[in-house]
Amino acid sequence: MKTATTNAKEMYIYVKDGVIFKVLLNDNGDRCAVKVDSANTPSFKVTPKGSTETINYYLSDLIEAGDKYSSGTFIKTIHKSDDSEDESSTYANYYYNECLKVVKKKILDNFNVEYGDLNMNNLGVPSYMIKQNGDTVTGMTQIDLSETNFNNWLKEGVAELALKSAKATANAYNFNVTTETIEVEKKQD
């Protein structure tokens, strides 16, 4: 996963009809070039817990060909792996969703860890992304890793794995699974 950095990457994006078609570290003289630096790259601010210092984080590493740029505004294009239509997002929402995927996978991979034993600083994402760590973030939504969300995300992940397994098993016998949801409940001790 690409992450936010405290230094904005200085680069040049090449834009035609509002779509970025090339990203380079230098200006090659093309009139489509737009300089990107700390003044105009997508960013957010973090004030660490117990501090008054604010740190700027930049999302310049997320900028790539196919994204959109118009009048100083960047829009992330999310390309689908199937035939469905691409989606658009702000860079902050895209980064949040990428971090949330990592957290959900970590919860599922460590299914035997109860919420109370969870290490909030060892989830594969920067600690400021987890609301319960106490940092203040401006311009970015933090992941609310409450016990309720933890349990719901674990249940959703298990249901997705069960559905995937059911589809693979049915396919092996030349059948199709005719539902897109499977209900699961945690066993009672």
C-alpha positions in Angstrom: 0.0 0.0 0.0 1.3 3.4 -0.9 1.3 5.7 2.1 1.3 9.4 2.9 4.6 11.1 3.4 5.7 14.2 5.3 7.5 15.6 2.2 5.5 16.4 -0.9 7.0 14.9 -4.0 7.8 17.6 -6.6 6.7 16.3 -10.0 5.0 17.2 -13.2 1.7 15.8 -14.3 0.6 16.0 -17.9 -3.0 16.7 -18.4 -5.3 16.6 -21.4 -9.0 17.2 -21.3 -8.9 16.9 -17.4 -7.2 13.5 -17.4 -3.6 12.9 -16.2 -1.8 10.9 -18.9 1.7 11.0 -17.6 3.6 11.7 -14.3 7.3 12.6 -14.4 9.8 14.1 -12.0 10.8 16.7 -14.6 9.2 19.1 -17.0 9.9 17.9 -20.5 8.7 21.1 -22.1 5.2 19.8 -23.0 2.6 22.5 -22.7 0.3 20.0 -20.9 2.7 19.9 -17.9 1.5 21.1 -14.5 4.0 21.4 -11.6 2.9 19.6 -8.4 4.5 20.4 -5.1 3.5 21.0 -1.5 1.3 23.9 -2.5 -1.1 21.9 -4.6 -0.8 18.2 -3.9 -3.6 16.4 -2.0 -2.8 16.5 1.8 -4.0 16.3 5.3 -2.8 17.4 8.8 -2.1 15.4 11.9 -1.6 16.7 15.4 -0.2 13.8 17.5 -1.9 13.0 20.8 -0.5 15.2 23.6 1.2 17.6 21.1 0.4 21.0 19.7 2.7 20.5 16.6 0.8 19.8 13.4 2.4 17.6 10.7 1.5 17.9 7.1 1.1 14.6 5.2 1.0 14.5 1.4 -0.7 12.0 -0.9 1.5 12.8 -3.9 2.6 9.1 -4.3 -1.0 8.2 -5.1 -1.1 10.4 -8.2 -1.0 8.4 -11.4 -2.0 8.3 -15.0 -5.7 8.0 -15.4 -6.6 10.3 -12.5 -8.3 13.6 -13.1 -7.0 17.1 -12.5 -8.8 20.4 -13.2 -8.3 23.9 -11.8 -6.1 22.7 -8.9 -8.4 19.8 -7.9 -7.2 16.2 -8.1 -9.7 13.3 -8.4 -8.6 9.7 -7.9 -9.8 7.3 -10.6 -10.4 3.8 -9.2 -10.0 1.3 -12.0 -12.1 -1.8 -11.6 -10.6 -5.2 -12.4 -13.9 -6.4 -13.9 -15.9 -4.8 -16.7 -17.8 -2.4 -14.4 -17.3 1.3 -14.8 -14.4 3.1 -13.1 -15.2 5.1 -9.9 -13.9 8.5 -8.8 -12.9 9.6 -5.3 -11.1 12.3 -3.4 -7.5 11.2 -2.6 -8.4 11.4 1.1 -11.3 9.0 0.7 -9.2 6.7 -1.5 -6.4 6.6 1.1 -8.9 6.0 3.9 -10.5 3.1 2.1 -7.1 1.5 1.3 -6.1 1.8 5.0 -9.5 0.3 6.0 -8.9 -2.7 3.7 -5.6 -3.3 5.4 -7.1 -3.1 8.9 -10.0 -5.5 7.9 -7.5 -8.0 6.5 -5.4 -7.8 9.7 -8.5 -8.4 11.8 -9.4 -11.4 9.7 -5.8 -12.8 9.6 -5.7 -12.5 13.4 -9.2 -13.9 14.0 -8.1 -15.4 17.4 -7.3 -12.0 18.8 -10.1 -10.5 20.8 -10.8 -6.7 20.7 -9.4 -6.1 24.2 -6.1 -7.7 23.2 -5.8 -5.8 19.9 -2.6 -3.7 19.4 -3.9 -0.5 17.8 -0.4 0.4 16.7 0.2 -2.9 14.8 -2.5 -2.9 12.2 -0.4 -2.3 9.1 -1.5 1.4 8.7 -0.1 4.6 10.3 -1.2 4.9 13.9 -2.8 8.3 13.1 -5.4 6.5 10.9 -6.9 4.8 14.0 -9.2 7.1 15.8 -8.7 5.3 19.1 -5.0 6.2 19.2 -5.9 9.8 20.0 -4.3 11.8 17.2 -6.3 14.7 15.7 -6.5 14.5 11.9 -7.8 17.3 9.7 -8.7 16.7 6.1 -8.9 12.9 6.4 -11.4 10.6 8.1 -9.9 8.3 10.7 -10.8 4.6 11.0 -13.2 4.1 14.0 -12.0 0.8 15.4 -14.6 0.5 18.0 -15.4 -2.9 19.4 -18.7 -3.0 17.5 -16.9 -2.2 14.2 -14.2 -4.7 15.0 -16.8 -7.5 15.5 -18.8 -6.5 12.4 -15.7 -6.4 10.2 -14.6 -9.8 11.5 -18.1 -11.2 10.8 -18.2 -9.7 7.3 -14.8 -11.1 6.5 -15.7 -14.6 7.6 -18.9 -14.4 5.5 -17.0 -13.3 2.4 -14.5 -16.2 2.9 -17.4 -18.7 3.4 -19.1 -17.4 0.2 -15.8 -17.7 -1.7 -15.3 -21.2 -0.5 -18.9 -22.2 -1.3 -18.6 -20.9 -4.8 -15.3 -22.8 -5.3 -16.8 -26.0 -4.0 -20.0 -25.7 -6.1 -17.9 -24.9 -9.1 -15.8 -28.1 -8.6 -19.1 -30.1 -8.9 -20.3 -28.0 -11.9 -22.8 -26.1 -9.8 -23.3 -22.4 -9.1 -24.0 -20.7 -5.8 -27.3 -18.8 -6.3 -26.9 -16.3 -3.4 -24.5 -13.5 -2.9 -24.6 -13.5 0.9 -24.0 -16.0 3.6 -25.1 -15.4 7.2 -22.6 -16.3 9.9 -22.8 -16.1 13.7 -20.0 -16.4 16.2 -20.2 -19.6 18.2 -21.2 -19.3 21.8 -18.7 -20.9 24.2 
